[in-house]
């Protein structure tokens, strides 16, 4: 049988592969590594009213694994917040890539008012009724003195907007906090405000941002951390 002329052959369409929109920023969002235990007897210092513990030794190892995962990627910049656990998490990757991390203060963790430090960890683990109400309503400002929810989400949108505007068609790493990641994914998807709260320490979340269009590509990727995923997670912040 003679071959079918190309003009008469059926047209075939391959399955679509995702391509970032022109001018979009590719944001690799990393939750900081595990931070040091908090105690009432020796509380961590505060920075702008927020607890500022260093990384735990486990967190330093997690930071090394993050760097090993991301070093081979074409990363234009690294962003951290004003709290040291993000800077310490970013340090191995920054050294490997020869980049100096930039600070985006609007992506700092939510301010927890009267529950900063050990109080938040204690109350969220002890079944405190106010903590239960916080999770049901999806509002940090259930906590006395905590940052207003609307203000928190507004500054997250502003911080991501600045980073995205500065890096069209580039990939950047943003090292931030569990509450922030939850807020960003809620803004991107319209989900319940706490639907994405609880990202693992040193996990990777992936957002593509093109103006007002935020596209979620990954959430809580821990493939670089090995198999030790069933140990108790550090709560949220």
C-alpha positions as CSV (number, residue, x, y, z in Angstrom):
1,X,0.0,0.0,0.0
2,X,1.5,3.4,-0.9
3,X,2.2,5.8,1.9
4,X,-0.5,8.3,2.8
5,X,0.4,11.8,1.6
6,X,1.4,14.0,4.5
7,X,-1.4,16.4,3.6
8,X,-3.9,13.6,4.1
9,X,-2.5,12.1,7.3
10,X,-4.6,12.6,10.5
11,X,-3.3,15.5,12.7
12,X,-2.0,14.4,16.1
13,X,-1.8,16.6,19.1
14,X,0.6,15.8,21.9
15,X,-0.4,16.4,25.5
16,X,0.2,19.9,26.7
17,X,3.2,20.6,28.9
18,X,3.1,23.5,31.3
19,X,5.0,26.6,30.1
20,X,5.2,29.7,32.4
21,X,3.4,32.7,30.9
22,X,5.8,35.3,29.3
23,X,7.2,37.5,32.0
24,X,6.3,35.3,34.9
25,X,8.5,34.8,37.9
26,X,9.2,31.2,38.9
27,X,9.2,31.2,42.7
28,X,10.8,28.2,44.6
29,X,9.4,28.8,48.2
30,X,11.3,27.0,50.9
31,X,10.1,26.7,54.5
32,X,13.0,27.2,56.9
33,X,14.6,24.2,58.6
34,X,13.6,23.1,62.1
35,X,14.3,25.8,64.6
36,X,15.5,25.3,68.2
37,X,13.1,24.3,70.9
38,X,11.4,27.1,72.7
39,X,11.2,27.5,76.5
40,X,9.5,29.8,78.9
41,X,12.6,30.0,81.1
42,X,14.9,31.2,78.3
43,X,12.8,32.7,75.5
44,X,14.3,33.5,72.2
45,X,14.9,37.2,71.4
46,X,12.2,39.1,69.6
47,X,12.6,40.9,66.3
48,X,9.7,43.3,65.6
49,X,7.6,41.4,68.1
50,X,8.3,38.0,66.6
51,X,10.3,35.1,68.2
52,X,13.7,34.7,66.5
53,X,15.2,31.3,67.4
54,X,18.2,29.9,65.5
55,X,18.0,26.6,63.6
56,X,18.3,23.4,65.5
57,X,21.1,21.1,64.4
58,X,18.4,19.1,62.6
59,X,17.5,22.3,60.8
60,X,21.1,22.9,59.7
61,X,21.2,19.4,58.1
62,X,17.9,20.2,56.4
63,X,19.4,23.4,55.0
64,X,22.3,21.4,53.6
65,X,19.8,19.0,51.9
66,X,17.9,22.0,50.4
67,X,21.1,23.3,49.0
68,X,22.0,19.9,47.5
69,X,18.5,19.8,45.9
70,X,18.6,23.3,44.4
71,X,22.2,24.0,43.6
72,X,22.0,22.7,40.0
73,X,19.1,25.0,39.1
74,X,19.3,28.4,37.3
75,X,18.5,30.6,40.3
76,X,18.7,34.4,39.8
77,X,18.3,35.4,43.5
78,X,17.6,34.2,47.0
79,X,15.2,36.0,49.3
80,X,14.9,35.6,53.1
81,X,13.0,37.4,55.9
82,X,14.1,39.4,58.8
83,X,14.3,36.3,61.1
84,X,17.5,34.3,61.4
85,X,16.0,30.9,60.8
86,X,15.4,31.8,57.2
87,X,18.9,33.3,56.7
88,X,20.5,30.2,58.3
89,X,18.5,27.9,56.0
90,X,19.4,29.9,52.9
91,X,23.1,30.1,53.8
92,X,24.4,26.8,52.3
93,X,22.6,27.4,49.0
94,X,23.7,31.0,48.8
95,X,27.3,29.9,49.4
96,X,27.1,27.2,46.7
97,X,25.6,29.7,44.1
98,X,27.7,32.7,45.1
99,X,24.6,34.8,45.8
100,X,23.9,37.2,48.6
101,X,20.4,36.7,50.0
102,X,18.1,39.7,49.8
103,X,15.6,40.5,52.6
104,X,11.8,40.8,51.9
105,X,10.4,41.9,55.2
106,X,6.8,41.5,54.1
107,X,7.2,37.7,54.0
108,X,8.1,37.5,57.7
109,X,6.0,35.1,59.8
110,X,2.7,36.2,61.2
111,X,3.0,38.0,64.6
112,X,1.4,35.9,67.3
113,X,0.8,38.4,70.0
114,X,0.5,36.9,73.4
115,X,1.4,33.5,72.0
116,X,4.9,34.3,70.6
117,X,7.5,31.7,71.4
118,X,6.9,28.7,73.7
119,X,3.3,29.7,74.3
120,X,2.2,29.0,70.7
121,X,3.9,25.6,70.6
122,X,2.4,24.6,74.0
123,X,-1.1,25.7,73.3
124,X,-1.4,24.2,69.8
125,X,-0.3,20.9,71.2
126,X,-2.3,20.9,74.4
127,X,-5.8,21.2,72.9
128,X,-6.3,24.8,74.0
129,X,-9.9,25.9,73.1
130,X,-8.6,29.1,71.5
131,X,-6.2,27.2,69.4
132,X,-9.0,25.0,68.2
133,X,-11.1,28.1,67.3
134,X,-8.1,29.5,65.4
135,X,-7.8,26.4,63.2
136,X,-11.6,26.2,62.6
137,X,-11.9,29.9,61.6
138,X,-8.6,30.0,59.8
139,X,-7.6,33.3,61.5
140,X,-4.4,34.0,63.4
141,X,-5.9,37.0,65.0
142,X,-8.1,34.8,67.2
143,X,-4.9,34.9,69.4
144,X,-4.9,37.9,71.7
145,X,-2.7,40.7,70.3
146,X,-1.9,38.8,67.0
147,X,-1.5,40.4,63.7
148,X,-4.8,41.2,62.0
149,X,-5.6,38.6,59.3
150,X,-6.4,41.1,56.6
151,X,-3.1,43.0,57.2
152,X,-1.1,39.7,57.2
153,X,-2.5,38.6,53.8
154,X,-2.1,42.1,52.3
155,X,1.6,42.2,53.1
156,X,2.1,38.7,51.7
157,X,0.5,39.8,48.4
158,X,2.7,42.9,48.4
159,X,5.9,41.0,49.1
160,X,5.3,38.4,46.4
161,X,4.3,41.1,44.0
162,X,7.6,43.0,44.5
163,X,9.7,39.8,44.0
164,X,7.8,38.8,40.9
165,X,8.0,42.3,39.4
166,X,11.8,42.2,40.0
167,X,12.3,38.9,38.3
168,X,10.3,38.4,35.1
169,X,11.3,35.2,33.3
170,X,13.6,34.2,36.2
171,X,13.6,31.6,38.9
172,X,14.2,32.7,42.5
173,X,14.3,31.0,45.8
174,X,12.3,32.5,48.7
175,X,13.0,31.1,52.2
176,X,10.1,31.9,54.5
177,X,7.8,30.5,57.2
178,X,5.0,27.9,57.6
179,X,2.2,30.5,58.3
180,X,3.4,32.5,55.3
181,X,3.3,29.5,52.9
182,X,-0.2,28.7,54.1
183,X,-1.3,32.3,53.5
184,X,0.3,32.4,50.0
185,X,-1.4,29.1,48.9
186,X,-4.7,30.3,50.2
187,X,-4.4,33.5,48.2
188,X,-3.4,31.6,45.1
189,X,-6.2,29.1,45.3
190,X,-9.0,30.7,47.2
191,X,-8.9,27.8,49.7
192,X,-9.7,28.0,53.4
193,X,-7.1,30.2,55.0
194,X,-5.5,27.3,56.8
195,X,-5.9,24.6,54.1
196,X,-2.2,24.7,53.4
197,X,-0.9,25.5,56.9
198,X,1.6,22.9,58.1
199,X,4.2,22.7,55.4
200,X,7.1,20.6,56.5
201,X,10.4,22.1,57.6
202,X,12.7,22.6,54.6
203,X,9.9,21.6,52.2
204,X,9.6,23.2,48.7
205,X,6.5,24.9,47.4
206,X,6.4,26.2,43.9
207,X,4.5,29.3,42.6
208,X,4.5,30.8,39.2
209,X,3.5,34.5,39.4
210,X,2.4,36.5,36.4
211,X,0.8,39.7,37.6
212,X,-2.4,38.8,39.4
213,X,-2.3,35.2,38.1
214,X,-0.7,32.9,40.7
215,X,-0.2,29.3,39.5
216,X,0.5,26.5,42.1
217,X,3.0,24.0,40.7
218,X,4.0,22.1,43.9
219,X,3.3,22.1,47.7
220,X,5.3,20.5,50.5
221,X,7.8,18.7,48.3
222,X,10.1,16.8,50.7
223,X,11.8,14.4,48.3
224,X,15.3,15.8,49.2
225,X,14.8,15.1,52.9
226,X,15.0,11.3,52.8
227,X,12.5,9.1,54.6
228,X,12.4,10.5,58.1
229,X,9.1,12.2,57.6
230,X,7.1,10.6,60.5
231,X,8.8,12.5,63.3
232,X,6.7,15.2,65.0
233,X,6.8,18.4,62.9
234,X,7.6,21.8,64.3
235,X,4.3,23.6,64.6
236,X,3.7,26.2,61.9
237,X,6.1,29.0,62.5
